[in-house]
Amino acid sequence: QTQLVESGGGLVQPGGSLRLSCAVPGLTYAIGWFRQAPGKEREGVSCISASDGSTYYADSVKGRFTISRDNAKNTVYLQMNSLKPEDTAVYYCAADSGPPMCIAPEHWGQGTQVTVSS
C-alpha cells in the first residue's frame, strides 16, 4: 500500500505563504491536494498528473496556489501564496493508481494543519 507523508503546514498570517510537501513512495497516476475545514466537506484543491504534468486547480485557489512535482524525489509540492483565513483547513495529499484523476484517490496521507490567522 502506498503511504503518503505530508509536511509543511503551520500558522501563517493572512497574505503569507506556505509550501506543503508530499512524499509519494511508489508509482502513481496522479497526486492531489485536498482540504477539509471544520464543519465543512472535504474539497479538492489541486491535482497533477504523474505522467504529463497536467494540472487542475479549484477556482478558490487559482492564481494563488501552485502544484508541482519532483519525480526524482518522489515528492509533490503545493506552494500557497496570498493565504486567506478561509484557507484554514487540514490539508491532505492523496494519490490515484489510475484514472480518473483526483476524483476518488485510493491512497491518503494523514493530513497537515494549515491555519491562516493574525
C-alpha positions in Angstrom: 0.0 0.0 0.0 1.2 3.5 -0.9 1.8 5.6 2.2 1.8 9.3 1.7 3.5 11.7 4.2 2.7 15.4 4.2 4.7 18.1 5.8 4.9 21.9 5.8 1.8 23.0 7.5 1.6 25.6 10.2 0.4 29.0 11.3 0.7 31.9 9.0 -0.6 35.5 8.8 -3.1 36.5 6.1 -1.2 37.3 2.9 1.6 34.9 3.9 2.9 31.8 2.2 3.5 28.2 3.0 4.8 25.2 1.0 3.4 21.8 1.6 5.3 18.7 0.6 4.0 15.2 0.0 6.4 12.2 -0.2 4.9 9.6 -2.5 6.8 6.3 -2.4 5.9 4.3 -5.4 4.2 4.6 -8.8 1.1 6.7 -9.1 -1.2 8.0 -11.8 -1.9 11.4 -10.2 -1.4 13.2 -7.0 -3.7 15.7 -5.5 -4.2 18.0 -2.5 -7.5 18.2 -0.7 -8.6 20.1 2.3 -11.2 20.0 5.0 -12.2 22.9 7.2 -14.1 22.4 10.5 -17.8 21.8 9.8 -17.2 21.6 6.0 -17.0 18.9 3.5 -13.6 17.9 2.1 -12.8 19.7 -1.2 -10.3 19.2 -3.9 -7.7 21.9 -4.1 -5.2 20.9 -6.8 -4.1 17.9 -8.8 -1.2 16.9 -11.0 -0.7 14.1 -13.4 2.4 12.0 -12.7 3.0 11.4 -16.5 2.5 14.6 -18.4 2.3 17.2 -15.5 -1.1 18.5 -16.4 -2.7 20.3 -13.5 -6.1 21.2 -12.0 -6.9 24.0 -9.6 -10.1 24.8 -7.7 -11.4 28.2 -8.5 -10.9 29.4 -5.0 -7.1 28.9 -5.2 -6.3 29.7 -8.9 -3.6 32.3 -9.2 -2.5 31.8 -5.5 -1.5 28.1 -5.3 0.9 26.2 -7.5 1.3 22.4 -7.6 4.5 20.9 -8.8 6.3 17.6 -8.7 9.9 16.3 -8.4 9.8 12.8 -9.9 13.4 12.2 -8.8 12.5 12.8 -5.2 9.0 11.3 -5.5 7.7 14.4 -4.0 4.7 16.7 -4.8 4.6 20.3 -3.6 1.8 22.8 -3.1 3.1 26.4 -2.9 0.4 28.5 -1.3 0.7 32.3 -1.6 -1.6 35.2 -0.6 -3.1 33.0 2.0 -6.5 33.9 3.4 -8.3 32.9 6.6 -10.7 30.8 4.6 -7.7 28.7 3.5 -7.5 27.4 7.1 -8.0 23.6 7.0 -6.4 20.3 7.3 -4.7 19.6 4.0 -4.4 16.0 2.7 -2.2 14.6 0.0 -3.8 11.8 -2.0 -2.8 9.6 -4.9 -4.5 7.7 -7.7 -3.3 4.4 -9.1 -5.3 5.1 -12.3 -7.9 7.3 -13.9 -9.9 9.4 -13.4 -7.5 12.0 -12.0 -8.1 13.0 -8.4 -11.8 12.1 -8.2 -11.6 9.2 -5.7 -8.0 8.6 -4.8 -7.1 5.3 -3.2 -4.2 6.4 -1.0 -4.2 9.2 1.5 -1.9 10.9 3.9 -2.7 11.7 7.5 -3.0 15.5 6.8 -1.3 18.6 7.9 -2.9 21.6 9.6 -2.8 25.0 7.9 -4.0 27.9 9.9 -4.2 31.4 8.5 -4.7 34.0 11.2 -3.4 37.2 12.5 
